[in-house]
């Protein structure tokens, strides 16, 4: 369809222009003044435009029901992992702020990425988009530390990670390229002592060499040799007994 035809359709109200070269076909029930939900944008990117990406990190944890962190502002952050995102994504009026991340954390870019059914958001079974499973999402969130959600919020998320799949976790940890993330994962995993922890084989993982300073004024973890806030060094059991 020629650009002039798109423009003509927009003038007639059959299409809504979102950005240069990007249009929305509104339904009869749409409120023209309503801000576009971010889920509609990601579903369109996946099912119509076939742009490679996945929703990950704290956004994926939220979608899986693990939202235990406060918003930094009134606006949601939607973390997208992709080789490259289109420039128009930052120009459209949407109810969240998209943040781009690279795919460098894992040697396997697709491991632990699964389709999320669009029916969960009320816009149809065909409107799905790829999302990190909880096992991948928590590692992506750890990669954001000491920024991102923060240590206390990640600690609360770990408390709820009761039913993760140890095989998937082990595969992701094995392909993880960042020693920082592997060490941090076990700092929190040891602290909460979920049943799946005993199924992870640390001898097959790369913990690197030497101490790593992540937080100034923190405390070096005696096992994983990474500096974290002092309260995170103790296990959850030790905290309960204190």
HUVEN-V58602 format. One line per field, one symbol per residue. psi: psi as a letter, one per 30 degrees, with the letter a starting at -180 (. if undefined). Layout:
psi=???
This chain:
psi=kleeeeeeeeefgflkkeljgklkjklffkjffkkkkfeeeeeeeefefhkkllkabfeeeefgghjgkkkfafkkkjkkklekkkffeffljlgljkkkllgfekfjffkgklkkkfffgghkffillkkkleeeeeeeeeffkgbbfleeeeeeeeefiegljeeeeeeeeegkfjeeeeeeefeeeeefhlefefgkjffgljfalllkjekkgakkkfeghkklkeffelleeeeef.
